[in-house]
Amino acid sequence: MKEEQVKAAVRGGKYRIPAPASHLPARESKLPVVPLHKTLSLETPLTLPVTSTHPLTPFTLLPQTAVQMDDSQNLRKFSKPSGMMRSSQGVGRLRGRARGITRGSGSTTSLSRPGTVSSGSSRGRSSSVDEESIDSPKVLSRPKPSRYSSVRARIQVRRGRPVMRGFANVGAVFGDSKKEELHPQIVRMARRSGQLNLSNKGLAVVPEKVYRINEIDAEEAKKMTMNMTMDSSDDDRWWEQVDLTRLYLSSNQLSTLSPEISNLSALQILDLSDNNLTALPSTLGELISLQRLNLSHNQLQELPVGVFALQDLRSLQLDHNNFTTFPDDLGNLPVLEYLDVSHNSLESLPFSIGYLQRLSKFNASENEIKELPPEIGDCFALSQLDMTHNKLESLPDSIGNLRKLEQLYLRHNRLRSIPPLHSCVAMKELYLGNNFIKEMSAEQLGYLSGVSILDLRDNQMDDLPDQITLLQGLERLDITNNNLSTLPFHLGLLPHLKSMPLEGNPMRLIRRDIVQRGTVQLLKYLRSRVSAPVHTFPGFENTPADTNLLLDNSSIPDKYQMKNTQTVSYNEKVSTIPDQLFENAAEAEVRTVDLSKNVLTEVPAKLEMLCRHVSEVMLGQNKLTTFPSWIGRFHRLQFLDLQSNQLTDLPTDLASLLYLREINITSNRFETLPACVYEMEQLEILCAANNQLKLIYVEGLSKLKRLATLDLHNNNIDFVPPQLGNVTQLRTLVLHGNPFRVPRRGILDKGTRETLEYLRSRIVDE
């Protein structure tokens, strides 16, 4: 085409692209028409410099002469695409694809195809650009008309704007991201569910958006206004978003935490485990709703004072850090239930640990602790204590006050005797392996009658005392690697013993082949060697003289055992309780009566014999339909468990139980709370879940000034009176599983404090 013809076509506003002769089709077809700006000059080839941060795929628009590629020049890799290009005069916009590549001098790149000109518009169709590079100086083949395949990302053009697919970080597409950013989809899901999980993302810093997850920034507001989103999904329903309550940031590379964490005031769970944190901001104490805080596997040496002001904190994990001591402020966490400080360098524990009245599980293993403070005996709710791998030589006598302690781990210490567990009536598992214990006394064994697992391996014991059979509930006895030469024959009489490892003992009076046959054959051999009557051995005093050696598992505990444990427990799935049991319990002056897990249809009348001393009565998981009024004579009663029965009401005489602190009537058939409940002034915990309750009597609950826990979930309550919000002494309120509509589940999930505030806001002044 001549130069004059080209200029004439430009002045007309259209320029038709002729095809090379070698590519002409068999019959004439319509060729695409490219609109050009009237001022576009074709005197020189149009080239685009590769100098911007995001250049488009370079191309050259030549009038007719083909530009040949210089093989001596090395092609540089393509940069990532940006948006639009302008002509050399800054007027008009061109969108197209590359037909070829030509390398010019400097940083200018020209692309062309002999005898052709690039044409087509990206407005009317969706195009894509791949992030690939060119490693050799050769002419590229014509790209696919739709999109390139890419492992990492694709950029599509829709409605004249780029749409990113395949990246959680928009900045990663363009290669200019300096800060961690959140994908809009992640933000939307967090706003909808109240949960954000960024674990194991390799984060060095927490994205700023996390601290303002519920704020609509300028870009989001613009997108909502334009009815567009980056991933082409439906618009956000911003009015339905909820506060962030769970944030997981574990297994990253965080070294600091921004003070802006205080913006997430509704946060209930914060997981920062497995990072590189050396310090925490003081604003962490402003998370007033926080219930679980996990700081394990970091490099912390101290905690900000504000952490000990979190009044709702229930779980605190500080294991695998660099702590050497804890302040006395530790006792300022009134509802803490789980504390893990294992794998640190602690040498002692603060005396204020005794103020943790609700602590149920405490793990301080793998430290350098030499002694426990006597105040540890004030943690009355403690059920599991782990002090493995420390330097303990003895335990304080107050450890015996832990009446609810069930599991005690003391392996790998320096103990020389069994700890004084005189009142640990709930003890089930005792681990004393790898110490320096040489003997056990009959008195110590009397305190362990309810133990099912006793670990004494790797000690220095020379023999087992005859009183070992006081452990009537023993199921596993590990005496591996001691100095035992024989075993008491009546050990084979224990009815529940199933495992007894003996390896590493210099047995002389029992043949080696008998030991190697296993526990069952060994116990059978020991029983065969018993010659004296069964009732002459410790623990079997109440057994008739003519009883077979294979005792009945439901034998009645003797007075000696009851007096040591202050407990009578009979859970044998029977419909009647022997009178002898209550007579022995009355002489032993027991304080705890456990008759649960039977099939009783009425409360045994003989139970009244124990009214002077009993403080705990457990009658759960029976078939009781009525409850006697004489229970009101148990003036020292503090705990009453009636769960999983068939009760519909309680006698009014129970109102005289002035010291009752906890009552459990879960899983019965109550349609209203018994009237006597509202007269129990000392009541702190009321559990009435899984019944048929229809209403909440606020005036009655207001009388219970010490009520801290009210559990009414899974009932038939269809209306929650707003006045319930005035019962401000409640620390725990559970209402899930009821048919009421207000308050909504989203309000209940925020916690007790927010629920009560919401109810108070609905009170209408008269």
Buried (B, 14 or more C-beta within 10 A) or exposed (E): EEEEEBBEBBEEEEBEEEEEEEEEEEEEEEEEEBEBBEEBEBEEBBBBEBEEEEBBBBBBBBBBEEBEBEEEEEBEEBBBBBEEBEBEEEEBEBBBBBBBBBBBEEEBBBBBBBBBBBBBBBEEEEBBBBBEEEEEBEEBEEBEEEBBEBEEBBBBBEEEEBBBBEBEBBEBBBEEEEEBBBBBEBBBBBBEBBBBBBEEBEBEBBBEBBBEBBEBEEEBEEBBEEEBBBEEEEEBEEEEBBBBBBBBBBBBEBBBBBBBBBBBEBBBBBBBBBBEBBBBBEBBBBBBBBBBBBBBBBEBBBBBEBBBBBBBBBBBBBBBBEBBEBEEBBBBBEBBBBBBBBBBEBBBBBBBBBBBBBBBBBBBBBBEBBBBBBBBBBBBBBBBBBBBBBBBBBBBEBBBBBBBBBBBBBBBBEBBBBBBBBBBBBBBBBBBBBBEBBBBEEEBBBBBBBBBBBBBBBBEBEBBBBBBBBBBBBBBBBBBBBEBEEBBBBBBBBBEBEEBBBEEBEBEEBEEEBBEEEBEEBBEBBBEEBEEEBBEBBBBEBBEEEBEEEBEEEBBBBBBBBBBBBBBBBEBEBEEBBEEBBBBBBEBEBBBBBBBBBEBBBBBEBBBBBBEBBBBBBBBBBEBEBBBEBBBBBBBBBBBBBBBBEBBBBBEBBBBBEBBBBBBBBBBBBEBBBBBBBBBBBBBBBBBBBBBBBBBBBEEBBEBEEBBBBBBBBBBBEEBBBBBBBBEBBBBBBBEEBEBEEBEEEBBBBBBBBBBBBBBEEEEEE
